[in-house]
Amino acid sequence: MADNYLEKQYEQYEKRKREWELKNKHGLSKFSNKHKVFKGQTNSTTEIE
């Protein structure tokens, strides 16, 4: 009985892990536009006219 419980828990963990990996596969962040430079602004490395 205990082995079955542990197997179920591990399967659920693997499922959550796969879903998380697929969601974060490309390493994209919700805040990818955080350092966006707008027209007329200057950045220490980029200047847009």
All heavy atoms as a GROMACS GRO file, in nm:
protein
  424
    1MET      N    1   0.083  -0.119   0.000
    1MET     CA    2   0.000   0.000   0.000
    1MET      C    3   0.088   0.126   0.000
    1MET      O    4   0.062   0.220  -0.073
    1MET     CB    5  -0.093   0.000   0.121
    1MET     CG    6  -0.187   0.116   0.121
    1MET     SD    7  -0.302   0.099   0.256
    1MET     CE    8  -0.366   0.261   0.259
    2ALA      N    9   0.190   0.128   0.080
    2ALA     CA   10   0.277   0.244   0.087
    2ALA      C   11   0.350   0.265  -0.044
    2ALA      O   12   0.370   0.378  -0.088
    2ALA     CB   13   0.376   0.229   0.202
    3ASP      N   14   0.390   0.156  -0.109
    3ASP     CA   15   0.460   0.168  -0.237
    3ASP      C   16   0.369   0.231  -0.342
    3ASP      O   17   0.412   0.314  -0.420
    3ASP     CB   18   0.506   0.032  -0.287
    3ASP     CG   19   0.618  -0.024  -0.200
    3ASP    OD1   20   0.690   0.058  -0.139
    3ASP    OD2   21   0.634  -0.147  -0.195
    4ASN      N   22   0.243   0.192  -0.343
    4ASN     CA   23   0.147   0.246  -0.438
    4ASN      C   24   0.129   0.396  -0.414
    4ASN      O   25   0.122   0.475  -0.508
    4ASN     CB   26   0.014   0.173  -0.426
    4ASN     CG   27  -0.082   0.213  -0.535
    4ASN    OD1   28  -0.041   0.253  -0.643
    4ASN    ND2   29  -0.210   0.203  -0.507
    5TYR      N   30   0.123   0.436  -0.288
    5TYR     CA   31   0.108   0.578  -0.254
    5TYR      C   32   0.228   0.658  -0.304
    5TYR      O   33   0.212   0.764  -0.363
    5TYR     CB   34   0.093   0.593  -0.102
    5TYR     CG   35   0.094   0.737  -0.056
    5TYR    CD1   36  -0.019   0.816  -0.068
    5TYR    CD2   37   0.210   0.793  -0.003
    5TYR    CE1   38  -0.018   0.949  -0.028
    5TYR    CE2   39   0.213   0.925   0.038
    5TYR     CZ   40   0.098   1.003   0.025
    5TYR     OH   41   0.100   1.133   0.064
    6LEU      N   42   0.346   0.607  -0.280
    6LEU     CA   43   0.467   0.677  -0.322
    6LEU      C   44   0.475   0.685  -0.475
    6LEU      O   45   0.516   0.787  -0.531
    6LEU     CB   46   0.592   0.607  -0.267
    6LEU     CG   47   0.607   0.613  -0.116
    6LEU    CD1   48   0.727   0.530  -0.072
    6LEU    CD2   49   0.620   0.755  -0.068
    7GLU      N   50   0.436   0.579  -0.542
    7GLU     CA   51   0.436   0.580  -0.689
    7GLU      C   52   0.340   0.686  -0.743
    7GLU      O   53   0.372   0.759  -0.836
    7GLU     CB   54   0.398   0.442  -0.743
    7GLU     CG   55   0.507   0.339  -0.724
    7GLU     CD   56   0.462   0.200  -0.766
    7GLU    OE1   57   0.350   0.186  -0.822
    7GLU    OE2   58   0.539   0.106  -0.743
    8LYS      N   59   0.221   0.695  -0.684
    8LYS     CA   60   0.123   0.796  -0.725
    8LYS      C   61   0.176   0.936  -0.704
    8LYS      O   62   0.163   1.023  -0.789
    8LYS     CB   63  -0.008   0.779  -0.648
    8LYS     CG   64  -0.104   0.683  -0.705
    8LYS     CD   65  -0.233   0.688  -0.625
    8LYS     CE   66  -0.347   0.632  -0.701
    8LYS     NZ   67  -0.472   0.639  -0.624
    9GLN      N   68   0.235   0.959  -0.587
    9GLN     CA   69   0.290   1.091  -0.557
    9GLN      C   70   0.399   1.128  -0.656
    9GLN      O   71   0.407   1.242  -0.702
    9GLN     CB   72   0.344   1.095  -0.413
    9GLN     CG   73   0.238   1.080  -0.308
    9GLN     CD   74   0.137   1.193  -0.312
    9GLN    OE1   75   0.172   1.309  -0.328
    9GLN    NE2   76   0.010   1.159  -0.299
   10TYR      N   77   0.486   1.033  -0.688
   10TYR     CA   78   0.595   1.058  -0.781
   10TYR      C   79   0.542   1.086  -0.922
   10TYR      O   80   0.591   1.174  -0.991
   10TYR     CB   81   0.694   0.942  -0.782
   10TYR     CG   82   0.819   0.973  -0.858
   10TYR    CD1   83   0.911   1.065  -0.807
   10TYR    CD2   84   0.845   0.916  -0.981
   10TYR    CE1   85   1.026   1.097  -0.877
   10TYR    CE2   86   0.960   0.946  -1.051
   10TYR     CZ   87   1.050   1.038  -0.998
   10TYR     OH   88   1.164   1.070  -1.069
   11GLU      N   89   0.440   1.013  -0.964
   11GLU     CA   90   0.378   1.036  -1.095
   11GLU      C   91   0.317   1.176  -1.102
   11GLU      O   92   0.330   1.246  -1.202
   11GLU     CB   93   0.272   0.930  -1.124
   11GLU     CG   94   0.330   0.794  -1.156
   11GLU     CD   95   0.223   0.687  -1.166
   11GLU    OE1   96   0.103   0.718  -1.155
   11GLU    OE2   97   0.261   0.570  -1.186
   12GLN      N   98   0.250   1.217  -0.995
   12GLN     CA   99   0.192   1.351  -0.991
   12GLN      C  100   0.301   1.457  -0.996
   12GLN      O  101   0.287   1.559  -1.064
   12GLN     CB  102   0.106   1.369  -0.865
   12GLN     CG  103  -0.020   1.287  -0.868
   12GLN     CD  104  -0.096   1.294  -0.737
   12GLN    OE1  105  -0.048   1.352  -0.639
   12GLN    NE2  106  -0.214   1.234  -0.734
   13TYR      N  107   0.410   1.432  -0.926
   13TYR     CA  108   0.524   1.526  -0.928
   13TYR      C  109   0.580   1.537  -1.068
   13TYR      O  110   0.606   1.647  -1.118
   13TYR     CB  111   0.632   1.478  -0.830
   13TYR     CG  112   0.768   1.536  -0.860
   13TYR    CD1  113   0.797   1.668  -0.827
   13TYR    CD2  114   0.865   1.460  -0.922
   13TYR    CE1  115   0.921   1.721  -0.855
   13TYR    CE2  116   0.989   1.513  -0.951
   13TYR     CZ  117   1.017   1.643  -0.917
   13TYR     OH  118   1.139   1.697  -0.946
   14GLU      N  119   0.600   1.423  -1.135
   14GLU     CA  120   0.655   1.425  -1.271
   14GLU      C  121   0.562   1.499  -1.367
   14GLU      O  122   0.608   1.572  -1.455
   14GLU     CB  123   0.679   1.283  -1.321
   14GLU     CG  124   0.798   1.216  -1.256
   14GLU     CD  125   0.822   1.077  -1.310
   14GLU    OE1  126   0.723   1.006  -1.338
   14GLU    OE2  127   0.940   1.041  -1.324
   15LYS      N  128   0.432   1.481  -1.351
   15LYS     CA  129   0.334   1.549  -1.436
   15LYS      C  130   0.344   1.701  -1.416
   15LYS      O  131   0.348   1.777  -1.513
   15LYS     CB  132   0.193   1.501  -1.404
   15LYS     CG  133   0.088   1.563  -1.489
   15LYS     CD  134  -0.051   1.514  -1.453
   15LYS     CE  135  -0.155   1.588  -1.532
   15LYS     NZ  136  -0.290   1.555  -1.489
   16ARG      N  137   0.347   1.746  -1.290
   16ARG     CA  138   0.360   1.889  -1.262
   16ARG      C  139   0.491   1.944  -1.317
   16ARG      O  140   0.496   2.054  -1.372
   16ARG     CB  141   0.352   1.916  -1.111
   16ARG     CG  142   0.216   1.898  -1.051
   16ARG     CD  143   0.209   1.953  -0.909
   16ARG     NE  144   0.317   1.908  -0.824
   16ARG     CZ  145   0.316   1.799  -0.747
   16ARG    NH1  146   0.208   1.723  -0.744
   16ARG    NH2  147   0.420   1.769  -0.672
   17LYS      N  148   0.597   1.867  -1.304
   17LYS     CA  149   0.728   1.909  -1.352
   17LYS      C  150   0.726   1.925  -1.504
   17LYS      O  151   0.778   2.023  -1.558
   17LYS     CB  152   0.834   1.808  -1.311
   17LYS     CG  153   0.974   1.846  -1.352
   17LYS     CD  154   1.075   1.743  -1.305
   17LYS     CE  155   1.212   1.779  -1.358
   17LYS     NZ  156   1.313   1.678  -1.321
   18ARG      N  157   0.668   1.827  -1.576
   18ARG     CA  158   0.658   1.836  -1.722
   18ARG      C  159   0.579   1.959  -1.765
   18ARG      O  160   0.620   2.031  -1.856
   18ARG     CB  161   0.591   1.711  -1.779
   18ARG     CG  162   0.682   1.595  -1.800
   18ARG     CD  163   0.617   1.487  -1.885
   18ARG     NE  164   0.486   1.446  -1.835
   18ARG     CZ  165   0.465   1.349  -1.747
   18ARG    NH1  166   0.567   1.284  -1.697
   18ARG    NH2  167   0.344   1.318  -1.708
   19GLU      N  168   0.467   1.984  -1.698
   19GLU     CA  169   0.385   2.101  -1.731
   19GLU      C  170   0.462   2.230  -1.707
   19GLU      O  171   0.457   2.322  -1.787
   19GLU     CB  172   0.257   2.100  -1.648
   19GLU     CG  173   0.161   1.990  -1.688
   19GLU     CD  174   0.044   1.976  -1.592
   19GLU    OE1  175   0.040   2.048  -1.489
   19GLU    OE2  176  -0.044   1.893  -1.620
   20TRP      N  177   0.536   2.236  -1.597
   20TRP     CA  178   0.614   2.355  -1.566
   20TRP      C  179   0.725   2.374  -1.670
   20TRP      O  180   0.748   2.485  -1.717
   20TRP     CB  181   0.676   2.342  -1.427
   20TRP     CG  182   0.754   2.462  -1.387
   20TRP    CD1  183   0.706   2.573  -1.326
   20TRP    CD2  184   0.894   2.484  -1.406
   20TRP    NE1  185   0.808   2.663  -1.305
   20TRP    CE2  186   0.925   2.611  -1.354
   20TRP    CE3  187   0.997   2.409  -1.462
   20TRP    CZ2  188   1.053   2.663  -1.356
   20TRP    CZ3  189   1.125   2.462  -1.464
   20TRP    CH2  190   1.151   2.588  -1.412
   21GLU      N  191   0.791   2.265  -1.708
   21GLU     CA  192   0.898   2.274  -1.807
   21GLU      C  193   0.845   2.320  -1.942
   21GLU      O  194   0.909   2.400  -2.010
   21GLU     CB  195   0.970   2.140  -1.821
   21GLU     CG  196   1.059   2.109  -1.704
   21GLU     CD  197   1.120   1.970  -1.712
   21GLU    OE1  198   1.066   1.884  -1.786
   21GLU    OE2  199   1.221   1.948  -1.644
   22LEU      N  200   0.729   2.270  -1.983
   22LEU     CA  201   0.671   2.312  -2.109
   22LEU      C  202   0.632   2.459  -2.105
   22LEU      O  203   0.652   2.532  -2.202
   22LEU     CB  204   0.549   2.227  -2.144
   22LEU     CG  205   0.578   2.083  -2.184
   22LEU    CD1  206   0.448   2.006  -2.198
   22LEU    CD2  207   0.660   2.077  -2.311
   23LYS      N  208   0.579   2.502  -1.994
   23LYS     CA  209   0.538   2.641  -1.977
   23LYS      C  210   0.660   2.734  -1.983
   23LYS      O  211   0.654   2.842  -2.039
   23LYS     CB  212   0.466   2.656  -1.842
   23LYS     CG  213   0.419   2.794  -1.811
   23LYS     CD  214   0.349   2.793  -1.676
   23LYS     CE  215   0.344   2.932  -1.619
   23LYS     NZ  216   0.295   2.931  -1.481
   24ASN      N  217   0.770   2.691  -1.926
   24ASN     CA  218   0.890   2.773  -1.917
   24ASN      C  219   0.998   2.730  -2.015
   24ASN      O  220   1.115   2.762  -1.998
   24ASN     CB  221   0.946   2.767  -1.775
   24ASN     CG  222   0.848   2.823  -1.676
   24ASN    OD1  223   0.801   2.934  -1.693
   24ASN    ND2  224   0.814   2.746  -1.575
   25LYS      N  225   0.958   2.659  -2.118
   25LYS     CA  226   1.053   2.599  -2.212
   25LYS      C  227   1.147   2.700  -2.275
   25LYS      O  228   1.267   2.678  -2.283
   25LYS     CB  229   0.977   2.525  -2.321
   25LYS     CG  230   1.064   2.457  -2.423
   25LYS     CD  231   0.980   2.384  -2.524
   25LYS     CE  232   1.067   2.317  -2.628
   25LYS     NZ  233   0.987   2.247  -2.726
   26HIS      N  234   1.094   2.810  -2.320
   26HIS     CA  235   1.175   2.906  -2.394
   26HIS      C  236   1.240   3.009  -2.304
   26HIS      O  237   1.311   3.096  -2.352
   26HIS     CB  238   1.089   2.976  -2.500
   26HIS     CG  239   1.030   2.879  -2.597
   26HIS    ND1  240   1.106   2.812  -2.690
   26HIS    CD2  241   0.904   2.834  -2.614
   26HIS    CE1  242   1.029   2.732  -2.760
   26HIS    NE2  243   0.906   2.743  -2.716
   27GLY      N  244   1.215   3.004  -2.177
   27GLY     CA  245   1.276   3.098  -2.085
   27GLY      C  246   1.222   3.239  -2.101
   27GLY      O  247   1.287   3.335  -2.063
   28LEU      N  248   1.104   3.252  -2.157
   28LEU     CA  249   1.044   3.384  -2.176
   28LEU      C  250   0.990   3.434  -2.043
   28LEU      O  251   0.932   3.359  -1.966
   28LEU     CB  252   0.932   3.378  -2.278
   28LEU     CG  253   0.972   3.334  -2.419
   28LEU    CD1  254   0.848   3.325  -2.507
   28LEU    CD2  255   1.072   3.430  -2.478
   29SER      N  256   1.010   3.558  -2.020
   29SER     CA  257   0.963   3.619  -1.897
   29SER      C  258   0.841   3.704  -1.926
   29SER      O  259   0.829   3.761  -2.034
   29SER     CB  260   1.073   3.706  -1.837
   29SER     OG  261   1.024   3.777  -1.728
   30LYS      N  262   0.752   3.715  -1.830
   30LYS     CA  263   0.637   3.803  -1.844
   30LYS      C  264   0.683   3.947  -1.855
   30LYS      O  265   0.613   4.031  -1.907
   30LYS     CB  266   0.546   3.790  -1.722
   30LYS     CG  267   0.476   3.659  -1.710
   30LYS     CD  268   0.389   3.658  -1.586
   30LYS     CE  269   0.323   3.527  -1.563
   30LYS     NZ  270   0.242   3.527  -1.441
   31PHE      N  271   0.802   3.975  -1.806
   31PHE     CA  272   0.853   4.111  -1.800
   31PHE      C  273   0.962   4.134  -1.905
   31PHE      O  274   1.058   4.204  -1.881
   31PHE     CB  275   0.908   4.139  -1.660
   31PHE     CG  276   0.808   4.110  -1.552
   31PHE    CD1  277   0.819   3.997  -1.474
   31PHE    CD2  278   0.700   4.193  -1.532
   31PHE    CE1  279   0.727   3.968  -1.376
   31PHE    CE2  280   0.606   4.166  -1.435
   31PHE     CZ  281   0.620   4.053  -1.356
   32SER      N  282   0.946   4.073  -2.022
   32SER     CA  283   1.050   4.084  -2.124
   32SER      C  284   1.062   4.226  -2.178
   32SER      O  285   1.165   4.263  -2.233
   32SER     CB  286   1.023   3.987  -2.238
   32SER     OG  287   0.901   4.020  -2.300
   33ASN      N  288   0.960   4.310  -2.164
   33ASN     CA  289   0.965   4.448  -2.213
   33ASN      C  290   1.012   4.544  -2.104
   33ASN      O  291   0.996   4.665  -2.117
   33ASN     CB  292   0.827   4.492  -2.264
   33ASN     CG  293   0.788   4.416  -2.389
   33ASN    OD1  294   0.874   4.372  -2.463
   33ASN    ND2  295   0.660   4.398  -2.411
   34LYS      N  296   1.070   4.492  -2.002
   34LYS     CA  297   1.110   4.571  -1.886
   34LYS      C  298   1.209   4.682  -1.923
   34LYS      O  299   1.201   4.792  -1.871
   34LYS     CB  300   1.172   4.478  -1.782
   34LYS     CG  301   1.211   4.546  -1.654
   34LYS     CD  302   1.263   4.443  -1.556
   34LYS     CE  303   1.303   4.506  -1.426
   34LYS     NZ  304   1.356   4.409  -1.333
   35HIS      N  305   1.300   4.654  -2.016
   35HIS     CA  306   1.405   4.749  -2.050
   35HIS      C  307   1.381   4.810  -2.188
   35HIS      O  308   1.475   4.845  -2.258
   35HIS     CB  309   1.541   4.681  -2.046
   35HIS     CG  310   1.574   4.629  -1.910
   35HIS    ND1  311   1.605   4.710  -1.805
   35HIS    CD2  312   1.577   4.503  -1.861
   35HIS    CE1  313   1.627   4.638  -1.698
   35HIS    NE2  314   1.610   4.512  -1.729
   36LYS      N  315   1.256   4.822  -2.226
   36LYS     CA  316   1.222   4.877  -2.356
   36LYS      C  317   1.256   5.026  -2.360
   36LYS      O  318   1.229   5.100  -2.266
   36LYS     CB  319   1.074   4.856  -2.383
   36LYS     CG  320   1.033   4.881  -2.524
   36LYS     CD  321   0.889   4.837  -2.544
   36LYS     CE  322   0.854   4.838  -2.690
   36LYS     NZ  323   0.722   4.786  -2.712
   37VAL      N  324   1.315   5.070  -2.470
   37VAL     CA  325   1.352   5.210  -2.487
   37VAL      C  326   1.253   5.272  -2.584
   37VAL      O  327   1.231   5.221  -2.694
   37VAL     CB  328   1.496   5.223  -2.542
   37VAL    CG1  329   1.530   5.369  -2.565
   37VAL    CG2  330   1.593   5.158  -2.446
   38PHE      N  331   1.193   5.382  -2.544
   38PHE     CA  332   1.094   5.449  -2.627
   38PHE      C  333   1.159   5.560  -2.709
   38PHE      O  334   1.267   5.609  -2.676
   38PHE     CB  335   0.982   5.506  -2.540
   38PHE     CG  336   0.903   5.398  -2.471
   38PHE    CD1  337   0.929   5.364  -2.340
   38PHE    CD2  338   0.803   5.332  -2.538
   38PHE    CE1  339   0.857   5.264  -2.276
   38PHE    CE2  340   0.730   5.232  -2.476
   38PHE     CZ  341   0.757   5.198  -2.345
   39LYS      N  342   1.092   5.601  -2.812
   39LYS     CA  343   1.140   5.707  -2.899
   39LYS      C  344   1.168   5.833  -2.816
   39LYS      O  345   1.086   5.876  -2.737
   39LYS     CB  346   1.034   5.736  -3.006
   39LYS     CG  347   1.078   5.831  -3.112
   39LYS     CD  348   0.970   5.845  -3.218
   39LYS     CE  349   1.016   5.936  -3.329
   39LYS     NZ  350   0.916   5.946  -3.434
   40GLY      N  351   1.286   5.890  -2.836
   40GLY     CA  352   1.322   6.010  -2.763
   40GLY      C  353   1.396   5.983  -2.634
   40GLY      O  354   1.457   6.072  -2.577
   41GLN      N  355   1.396   5.860  -2.587
   41GLN     CA  356   1.468   5.825  -2.466
   41GLN      C  357   1.603   5.768  -2.504
   41GLN      O  358   1.623   5.719  -2.613
   41GLN     CB  359   1.394   5.717  -2.387
   41GLN     CG  360   1.281   5.766  -2.304
   41GLN     CD  361   1.225   5.653  -2.219
   41GLN    OE1  362   1.215   5.540  -2.267
   41GLN    NE2  363   1.188   5.684  -2.098
   42THR      N  364   1.695   5.775  -2.411
   42THR     CA  365   1.824   5.712  -2.434
   42THR      C  366   1.851   5.610  -2.325
   42THR      O  367   1.802   5.621  -2.213
   42THR     CB  368   1.938   5.816  -2.434
   42THR    OG1  369   1.937   5.884  -2.308
   42THR    CG2  370   1.922   5.913  -2.546
   43ASN      N  371   1.926   5.512  -2.363
   43ASN     CA  372   1.965   5.407  -2.271
   43ASN      C  373   2.118   5.408  -2.267
   43ASN      O  374   2.182   5.459  -2.358
   43ASN     CB  375   1.913   5.272  -2.323
   43ASN     CG  376   1.930   5.160  -2.223
   43ASN    OD1  377   2.006   5.172  -2.128
   43ASN    ND2  378   1.858   5.052  -2.245
   44SER      N  379   2.177   5.352  -2.166
   44SER     CA  380   2.322   5.354  -2.156
   44SER      C  381   2.388   5.280  -2.273
   44SER      O  382   2.500   5.310  -2.309
   44SER     CB  383   2.368   5.293  -2.023
   44SER     OG  384   2.325   5.159  -2.016
   45THR      N  385   2.317   5.183  -2.334
   45THR     CA  386   2.375   5.109  -2.445
   45THR      C  387   2.306   5.134  -2.577
   45THR      O  388   2.364   5.109  -2.681
   45THR     CB  389   2.369   4.957  -2.415
   45THR    OG1  390   2.233   4.920  -2.395
   45THR    CG2  391   2.451   4.922  -2.292
   46THR      N  392   2.184   5.184  -2.576
   46THR     CA  393   2.107   5.200  -2.700
   46THR      C  394   2.052   5.342  -2.710
   46THR      O  395   2.003   5.395  -2.612
   46THR     CB  396   1.988   5.101  -2.704
   46THR    OG1  397   2.039   4.970  -2.681
   46THR    CG2  398   1.918   5.108  -2.836
   47GLU      N  399   2.059   5.395  -2.829
   47GLU     CA  400   2.001   5.528  -2.850
   47GLU      C  401   1.911   5.519  -2.972
   47GLU      O  402   1.950   5.473  -3.078
   47GLU     CB  403   2.112   5.630  -2.874
   47GLU     CG  404   2.061   5.772  -2.867
   47GLU     CD  405   2.175   5.872  -2.865
   47GLU    OE1  406   2.273   5.851  -2.791
   47GLU    OE2  407   2.166   5.969  -2.940
   48ILE      N  408   1.785   5.561  -2.956
   48ILE     CA  409   1.687   5.556  -3.064
   48ILE      C  410   1.648   5.700  -3.099
   48ILE      O  411   1.621   5.780  -3.012
   48ILE     CB  412   1.563   5.476  -3.022
   48ILE    CG1  413   1.602   5.332  -2.992
   48ILE    CG2  414   1.458   5.480  -3.132
   48ILE    CD1  415   1.489   5.245  -2.946
   49GLU      N  416   1.646   5.726  -3.227
   49GLU     CA  417   1.609   5.862  -3.272
   49GLU      C  418   1.462   5.872  -3.298
   49GLU      O  419   1.398   5.785  -3.340
   49GLU     CB  420   1.686   5.897  -3.400
   49GLU     CG  421   1.835   5.903  -3.373
   49GLU     CD  422   1.912   5.932  -3.500
   49GLU    OE1  423   1.851   5.983  -3.597
   49GLU    OE2  424   2.030   5.903  -3.503
   0.00000   0.00000   0.00000
